Amino acid sequence: MDIEGIVLGKTKIKESDLIVNLLLRSGKKQSAYIYGGAGGGRINRGSVFELGYLVQGNVLQNKKYNHQTITMSKSQIQWKHDNIRKNFKTFYSLNFVLELVKKIAVDEDIELSNDHDQELFSVLSNTIYQLNQESLKSQVNILSIFLQRIINYTGTLPNLDQCIICGENIERKEKTSLVLSEGGFSHLTCSNGRVSDQGVRNLLIDLCQTRFQDINSLEQIEFSQLHEMFSYFCYQLDMDQNGFQTWSFLGKTL
């Protein structure tokens, strides 16, 4: 049986073996042991398992590494990025989206699963594809649409139409505040001294209506707005921002 997935992470074992974490098309993650996956050897063979690559391999049914880790052979690259490693900022962005997806994806069970929810796989593959474009104008814009899609995928997208405090409609021109504890937006006048959301509500509305390939049509998104969205996401899923190894790098480079 063949499986296909995006490389979320990898760990070198022994001299040339790898354990890789894949996001499968089912939207679930799978660990796989790859004999010789790190490349090298007498002919200095390269590895196909680079972060963000789409790879395919054959599952060895009778040779599991352990209960959760399958063993794969005959692996090959289905798609790879060529430009991301040329820019260290883009490479940081890639590592951030891979780390986030790795945290929220559930484990696959190759033998039992028949679930084919491809939304998470689609979000990640589209994000990597856009990060790889030479015409990329703003990594913050790409990360913002990625995070909006992830917020929607996890079912935590806030109500963008009504004030979470008074229940009245919110007009686009009105200033609002993002109330983390209530999981929504409020009129600034209802927010009891909370600060403005810096336009995040209107940004989320625009991102919901924007396709990945049209992201360059949006105006430049500020990192402070991305940070506000990320804070909301972490609060809703009870995650610690400091638990993301790559987030601090983004704040220093973007």
Phi, psi and chi 1 to 4 in degrees:
 res  aa     phi    psi   chi1   chi2   chi3   chi4
   1 MET       -  132.8  177.8  180.0   66.4      -
   2 ASP   -96.9  144.8  -71.1  -18.0      -      -
   3 ILE  -128.2  158.9   62.7  170.1      -      -
   4 GLU  -135.6  136.4 -167.2  174.3   63.1      -
   5 GLY  -163.8  164.8      -      -      -      -
   6 ILE   -92.2  134.2  -63.3  171.5      -      -
   7 VAL   -73.6  113.7  179.9      -      -      -
   8 LEU   -89.3  -31.8  -60.6  176.4      -      -
   9 GLY  -170.1  166.6      -      -      -      -
  10 LYS  -153.9  149.5   59.4 -179.5 -178.7  177.3
  11 THR  -133.6  128.4  -56.9      -      -      -
  12 LYS   -78.1  133.5 -169.2  172.3 -178.3  179.4
  13 ILE  -121.5  132.9  -55.8  -66.1      -      -
  14 LYS    57.7 -143.9  -60.8  179.7 -178.5  178.5
  15 GLU   -87.1  -36.0 -177.0  176.3  -18.7      -
  16 SER  -140.2    4.4   60.3      -      -      -
  17 ASP   -91.2  161.2  -61.9  -15.2      -      -
  18 LEU  -136.1  148.2  -75.8  179.4      -      -
  19 ILE  -110.0  120.3  -69.8 -178.9      -      -
  20 VAL  -113.2  148.3  -63.0      -      -      -
  21 ASN  -105.1  123.7  -60.2  114.6      -      -
  22 LEU  -115.4  142.7  -58.5  172.8      -      -
  23 LEU   -97.3  113.8 -177.7   74.8      -      -
  24 LEU   -79.2  167.1  -53.3 -177.9      -      -
  25 ARG   -62.9  -20.2  -72.7 -168.4  177.4  -86.1
  26 SER   -70.9   -8.8   64.6      -      -      -
  27 GLY    85.8    7.8      -      -      -      -
  28 LYS  -113.7  159.0  -62.4  179.7  179.7  179.5
  29 LYS  -102.5  151.0   60.2 -174.2  176.7 -176.7
  30 GLN  -141.9  131.1  174.6   67.7   58.4      -
  31 SER   -90.0  141.6  -65.9      -      -      -
  32 ALA  -139.7  136.6      -      -      -      -
  33 TYR   -93.1  129.3 -167.7   97.5      -      -
  34 ILE  -121.6  111.4  -43.0  -65.3      -      -
  35 TYR   -68.6  123.5  -67.7  101.8      -      -
  36 GLY    73.5   14.8      -      -      -      -
  37 GLY   -67.8  -21.3      -      -      -      -
  38 ALA   -80.4   -5.7      -      -      -      -
  39 GLY    80.0 -159.1      -      -      -      -
  40 GLY    87.0 -143.8      -      -      -      -
  41 GLY    83.5 -173.9      -      -      -      -
  42 ARG   -65.0  -29.1  -72.8  178.9  -66.0  178.0
  43 ILE   -99.8   10.1   59.5  174.7      -      -
  44 ASN    51.8   49.6 -161.8   25.8      -      -
  45 ARG   -70.3  138.2  178.2  170.4   49.5   85.5
  46 GLY   -79.9  162.3      -      -      -      -
  47 SER   -93.4  141.5  172.7      -      -      -
  48 VAL   -90.2   -6.2  -56.2      -      -      -
  49 PHE   -99.0   71.7  -64.3   96.7      -      -
  50 GLU   -98.2  148.8  -64.3  -61.5  -31.5      -
  51 LEU   -56.2  129.3  -64.2  179.2      -      -
  52 GLY    88.2   -6.1      -      -      -      -
  53 TYR   -75.7  149.2  -80.4   20.2      -      -
  54 LEU   -96.1  119.3  175.5   64.2      -      -
  55 VAL  -125.6  159.5  -60.9      -      -      -
  56 GLN  -130.9  142.9 -176.5 -175.3   63.5      -
  57 GLY  -153.6  165.0      -      -      -      -
  58 ASN   -96.4  128.8 -178.6 -102.4      -      -
  59 VAL   -81.7  125.5  177.9      -      -      -
  60 LEU   -84.0  101.5  -58.1  179.2      -      -
  61 GLN   -60.9  -35.3  -60.8  -78.7    9.9      -
  62 ASN  -102.6   20.7  -60.7  -40.6      -      -
  63 LYS  -141.4   61.0 -159.0  172.5 -176.2 -179.5
  64 LYS   -72.1  141.5  -88.1 -164.5  171.4 -175.3
  65 TYR   -73.1  -45.4  178.5   69.2      -      -
  66 ASN  -155.2 -169.8   58.8   36.3      -      -
  67 HIS   -59.5  -37.7  177.4   67.5      -      -
  68 GLN  -100.4  -11.6  -65.6 -178.1  -40.5      -
  69 THR  -116.6  119.7  -56.0      -      -      -
  70 ILE   -83.8  172.4   61.7  173.1      -      -
  71 THR  -116.8  134.2  -58.5      -      -      -
  72 MET  -120.4  153.3  -78.8  173.3   52.4      -
  73 SER  -140.9  172.5   68.1      -      -      -
  74 LYS    52.2   48.1  -59.8  178.4 -178.7  178.1
  75 SER   -82.3  143.7  -55.3      -      -      -
  76 GLN  -146.7  155.7   57.2 -175.5  -12.3      -
  77 ILE   -80.6  129.1  -61.0  171.6      -      -
  78 GLN   -95.2  -35.1  -63.0  -65.0   95.5      -
  79 TRP  -157.1  143.8 -178.5   86.9      -      -
  80 LYS  -140.6  153.6   64.7  178.0 -177.8  177.1
  81 HIS   -90.5  144.4   50.5   79.1      -      -
  82 ASP  -111.4  -21.5  -60.5  -48.5      -      -
  83 ASN  -107.1  -17.8  -61.2  -45.0      -      -
  84 ILE   -61.7  -42.4  -69.6  178.5      -      -
  85 ARG   -71.4  -11.0  -78.0 -171.4  175.3  -87.1
  86 LYS   -76.7  -14.5  -62.6  176.8 -177.2  177.9
  87 ASN  -131.3  115.4 -175.9  -35.1      -      -
  88 PHE   -64.4  -28.5   74.3   94.3      -      -
  89 LYS   -67.2  -41.9  -65.6 -178.9  179.9 -179.6
  90 THR   -65.7  -36.4  -47.8      -      -      -
  91 PHE   -66.5  -37.8 -171.8   64.9      -      -
  92 TYR   -61.1  -42.7  -76.7  154.8      -      -
  93 SER   -61.9  -43.1  -64.3      -      -      -
  94 LEU   -58.3  -47.1  170.4   66.9      -      -
  95 ASN   -63.7  -33.7  -82.3  -92.9      -      -
  96 PHE   -65.6  -48.1  169.7   68.9      -      -
  97 VAL   -66.4  -35.1  -58.5      -      -      -
  98 LEU   -67.0  -41.6  -65.5  177.4      -      -
  99 GLU   -64.4  -42.0 -178.2 -179.3   11.3      -
 100 LEU   -64.8  -46.1 -168.5  151.9      -      -
 101 VAL   -63.1  -38.9  168.2      -      -      -
 102 LYS   -61.9  -32.8 -171.1  175.8  178.1 -179.4
 103 LYS   -73.4  -34.4  -75.1 -180.0 -179.9  -68.9
 104 ILE   -98.5  -19.0   65.8  172.1      -      -
 105 ALA   -72.9  142.3      -      -      -      -
 106 VAL   -92.3  161.2  -61.6      -      -      -
 107 ASP   -74.2  142.8  -68.9  -30.6      -      -
 108 GLU   -85.1  151.7  177.0   67.6  -74.7      -
 109 ASP  -122.5  100.8 -171.8  -35.4      -      -
 110 ILE   -55.8  -37.1  -66.4  -66.4      -      -
 111 GLU   -78.8  -28.4  -63.5  177.2   -7.3      -
 112 LEU  -108.1  -24.7  -59.8  177.5      -      -
 113 SER   -75.1  136.3  177.1      -      -      -
 114 ASN  -133.0   21.7   58.2    2.6      -      -
 115 ASP   -86.4  132.6 -178.8   17.9      -      -
 116 HIS  -130.2   57.7  -64.0  -74.7      -      -
 117 ASP   -87.2  105.0  176.5   12.5      -      -
 118 GLN   -95.8    8.4  -64.4 -168.0   16.2      -
 119 GLU   -60.8  -48.1 -178.1  179.6   -3.9      -
 120 LEU   -64.4  -41.4 -175.2   57.1      -      -
 121 PHE   -61.0  -42.2 -179.0   90.7      -      -
 122 SER   -64.1  -41.9  176.9      -      -      -
 123 VAL   -62.1  -46.6  169.2      -      -      -
 124 LEU   -67.2  -44.9  179.6   59.1      -      -
 125 SER   -64.8  -39.4   59.6      -      -      -
 126 ASN   -64.9  -39.2  -86.1  -54.2      -      -
 127 THR   -64.2  -46.5  -59.4      -      -      -
 128 ILE   -63.6  -41.2  -63.4  173.3      -      -
 129 TYR   -59.9  -43.6  179.9   81.9      -      -
 130 GLN   -70.1  -37.2  -67.5  -59.1  -35.3      -
 131 LEU   -62.9  -26.5  -75.8  172.3      -      -
 132 ASN   -84.2   -7.8 -169.6   51.2      -      -
 133 GLN   -73.4  133.7  -62.8  -55.8  -62.1      -
 134 GLU   -65.7  -23.7  -68.2 -178.1  -15.7      -
 135 SER   -85.8    7.3   58.9      -      -      -
 136 LEU   -57.2  123.5  175.4   64.1      -      -
 137 LYS   -96.9  -35.9  -66.7 -178.7  179.6  179.2
 138 SER  -147.6  117.2  170.0      -      -      -
 139 GLN   -69.0  -32.6  -68.3  177.4   51.1      -
 140 VAL   -62.3  -39.4  174.9      -      -      -
 141 ASN   -62.6  -43.5  -77.2   24.1      -      -
 142 ILE   -64.6  -45.1  -65.4  -63.1      -      -
 143 LEU   -65.0  -31.5  -66.7  178.3      -      -
 144 SER   -69.1  -44.1  -64.3      -      -      -
 145 ILE   -70.4  -34.1 -165.1  171.0      -      -
 146 PHE   -59.9  -47.8  162.0   76.5      -      -
 147 LEU   -68.2  -36.3 -167.2   52.9      -      -
 148 GLN   -62.3  -42.0  178.7  -87.0  -41.0      -
 149 ARG   -66.1  -37.0  -63.1  -62.4 -160.5  -92.0
 150 ILE   -68.5  -41.9  -68.3  -64.9      -      -
 151 ILE   -59.9  -42.1  -69.9  172.7      -      -
 152 ASN   -66.2  -41.4 -173.6   69.2      -      -
 153 TYR   -62.4  -38.1  170.9   77.4      -      -
 154 THR   -83.2    0.1   54.7      -      -      -
 155 GLY    75.4   22.8      -      -      -      -
 156 THR  -112.3   12.9   56.7      -      -      -
 157 LEU   -62.9  124.6 -173.6   69.7      -      -
 158 PRO   -73.4  162.6   27.5  -34.8      -      -
 159 ASN   -65.9  119.8 -174.0  -28.1      -      -
 160 LEU   -97.1   -1.0  -58.6  173.3      -      -
 161 ASP  -106.2  -36.5  -59.9  -40.7      -      -
 162 GLN  -117.0  150.2  -76.3   86.5   33.2      -
 163 CYS   -67.2  130.9  172.6      -      -      -
 164 ILE   -70.8  -17.1 -160.3   69.9      -      -
 165 ILE   -93.7  -54.7  -55.3  -62.5      -      -
 166 CYS   -99.9  -15.1   71.1      -      -      -
 167 GLY    83.1   -1.7      -      -      -      -
 168 GLU   -79.1  155.8  -62.2  -66.2  -34.0      -
 169 ASN   -62.9  149.3  -70.6  -22.1      -      -
 170 ILE  -111.3  125.4  -58.7  176.1      -      -
 171 GLU   -81.2  152.7  -58.5  -63.6  -30.0      -
 172 ARG   -59.8  -35.7 -174.8  176.9  178.4   90.7
 173 LYS   -77.3  -12.5   62.7 -178.0  179.2 -179.3
 174 GLU   -76.0  144.4  -67.9 -176.0   85.1      -
 175 LYS   -79.6  140.8  -69.8 -175.1  177.1 -179.7
 176 THR  -132.0  168.0   54.1      -      -      -
 177 SER  -126.7  141.6  178.0      -      -      -
 178 LEU   -91.0  113.5  179.8   54.0      -      -
 179 VAL   -96.9   98.3 -173.3      -      -      -
 180 LEU   -59.3  -43.0  -64.8 -178.3      -      -
 181 SER   -66.7  -23.2   59.7      -      -      -
 182 GLU  -102.3   -9.8  -60.6  -66.8  -23.8      -
 183 GLY    68.5   38.0      -      -      -      -
 184 GLY  -168.8 -172.3      -      -      -      -
 185 PHE  -106.7  151.6  -66.2   91.0      -      -
 186 SER  -131.4  157.5   72.3      -      -      -
 187 HIS   -57.6  144.8  -64.5  106.1      -      -
 188 LEU   -60.7  -31.4 -155.9   55.7      -      -
 189 THR   -72.0  -18.1   53.3      -      -      -
 190 CYS   -97.6   -2.8  -62.3      -      -      -
 191 SER   -87.4    1.7   62.5      -      -      -
 192 ASN    55.5   49.2 -165.9   24.6      -      -
 193 GLY    87.9    0.7      -      -      -      -
 194 ARG   -70.6  153.8  -66.3 -176.9  178.1   88.7
 195 VAL   -81.3  164.7  -62.3      -      -      -
 196 SER   -64.0  151.2  168.2      -      -      -
 197 ASP   -82.1    7.0   64.6   11.7      -      -
 198 GLN    61.9   29.3  -55.3  179.5   72.9      -
 199 GLY    83.5   14.6      -      -      -      -
 200 VAL   -65.8  -36.8  169.3      -      -      -
 201 ARG   -59.7  -50.8  173.3 -177.7  166.5  -88.1
 202 ASN   -63.7  -35.1  -71.7  -20.9      -      -
 203 LEU   -62.7  -44.4  173.4   59.4      -      -
 204 LEU   -62.6  -39.4  -78.0  171.4      -      -
 205 ILE   -59.6  -46.0  -67.9  173.4      -      -
 206 ASP   -65.7  -41.6  -68.4  -20.5      -      -
 207 LEU   -65.6  -35.7  -70.1  172.1      -      -
 208 CYS   -62.3  -26.4  -72.8      -      -      -
 209 GLN  -101.2    4.4  -59.9  170.8   -9.9      -
 210 THR  -109.9  131.7  -58.4      -      -      -
 211 ARG   -80.3  156.0  -60.1 -179.3  -58.2  172.2
 212 PHE   -54.6  -44.1  -92.3   97.0      -      -
 213 GLN   -70.8  -11.3   58.1  -94.9   41.0      -
 214 ASP  -104.1   13.1  -62.5  -31.2      -      -
 215 ILE   -62.5  -29.9 -169.8   62.6      -      -
 216 ASN   -71.2  -10.2  -75.2  -25.1      -      -
 217 SER   -78.1  -16.1   65.3      -      -      -
 218 LEU   -80.3  153.9  -66.7  179.7      -      -
 219 GLU   -68.0  164.0  -65.1 -177.7    0.3      -
 220 GLN   -59.6  124.7  173.4   66.2   46.2      -
 221 ILE   -89.1  136.0  -61.5  170.7      -      -
 222 GLU   -79.2  146.8  -60.6  -64.6  -30.6      -
 223 PHE   -62.3  -31.8 -176.7   79.7      -      -
 224 SER   -61.7  -32.7   59.2      -      -      -
 225 GLN   -71.4  -42.0  -65.5  175.2  -58.3      -
 226 LEU   -60.2  -41.0  175.1   63.5      -      -
 227 HIS   -62.7  -40.8 -173.2  -82.2      -      -
 228 GLU   -62.8  -42.4 -171.7   88.3   -8.5      -
 229 MET   -63.8  -42.0  -69.1  170.2   56.5      -
 230 PHE   -66.4  -38.7 -173.6   56.7      -      -
 231 SER   -61.9  -42.5  -63.3      -      -      -
 232 TYR   -62.6  -46.9  169.4   82.7      -      -
 233 PHE   -58.3  -48.1  168.7   78.6      -      -
 234 CYS   -64.1  -38.6  -70.9      -      -      -
 235 TYR   -64.1  -45.1 -174.6   91.3      -      -
 236 GLN   -67.1  -32.0  -64.3  -56.4  -46.1      -
 237 LEU  -100.3    9.4  -89.2   69.0      -      -
 238 ASP    54.8   47.3 -164.6   24.8      -      -
 239 MET  -109.9  148.5  -69.9 -178.2  171.4      -
 240 ASP   -92.9  121.5 -177.9    3.7      -      -
 241 GLN   -56.6  -35.6  -70.3 -172.0   34.8      -
 242 ASN   -69.3  -11.9  -64.3  -35.2      -      -
 243 GLY   -79.3   -6.9      -      -      -      -
 244 PHE   -94.2  112.8  -74.4   79.9      -      -
 245 GLN   -65.5  -28.3  -62.9  179.2   -9.6      -
 246 THR   -92.0  -17.2   51.2      -      -      -
 247 TRP   -64.1  -41.9  177.8 -110.8      -      -
 248 SER   -62.8  -33.8   60.7      -      -      -
 249 PHE   -65.2  -38.6  -68.8  110.3      -      -
 250 LEU   -62.9  -42.4  -67.3 -178.2      -      -
 251 GLY   -61.7  -27.5      -      -      -      -
 252 LYS   -88.2  -20.1  -63.1  173.1 -176.8  177.3
 253 THR  -112.7  -28.1   58.2      -      -      -
 254 LEU   -90.9      -  -63.6 -177.0      -      -
